[in-house]
């Protein structure tokens, strides 16, 4: 599934994005997803829970693709 997510501000932290789009129920769940190296950011595994995502980034988690604007 592909979706577009509009960032409110300059950036959004990775764990906040996972909660905002409904892939994680809690902050702890979001951290677990990142710790398990399930997040691909612009073609590379992202392991920083608080990575600052900016417009133009593409995040992939299993069958989900999120394009940030």
N, C-alpha and C positions, 0 to 999 in steps of 0.2 A: 504494500500500500504506500502510495506517495502522497505527501501533504506539504503544504506551505505554512510556515509559522512566521508571523510578523513579530519582530522584536520591538518591545516598548523601551526605547532608550538606546544606548550605544552597544550593549551586549547583554547576554543572559548566561548565567552559569549553567554548566552541563546538568547538574542534578536538579536545578530549577526547571530546566526544559523538560526533562524526563517526567517530572510531576505535572507540569502544565499540559503536556500532550496526552497524559493518562497512561503512559507506559509504566510508570512507577506509582504505587499507592501512597508511599511514604518516603521521607528522606532516606531512611535506612534501606528501603527497597532500591531506591535510585543508586545509592552507594554500592550495593551488592551487584547491580547490573554493571557498573563501571569496573568494580574489582574483578569481575569474571571476564573482563576484556571483551564484552559484547558490543561495545560502541566503536564504530568506525567514523572518524571525522576526516573528510576530504581524502578518503582512500587509505588512511592510516589508523591503527588502533589508538584510541584516546584513553589514557589511564588516569588523567587528572580530573578528580571529581568536580573541582571548581574551575575548570577550564572556561575561559571567557569566550563564548561563541559569538560571532559577529555576522552581520548580513553577508550572504554569499557562501557561508559554510554549508556543507551537506553532511548530514548525520545519518548513518545507517545502523539499524539495530534489527537483527534477524530479517524479517520481511518488510520492515518499515523503513521508508526513506523520508527524511524531513529536510526540506530546503528552507533556509533561514533568509528572511527579507528584513 
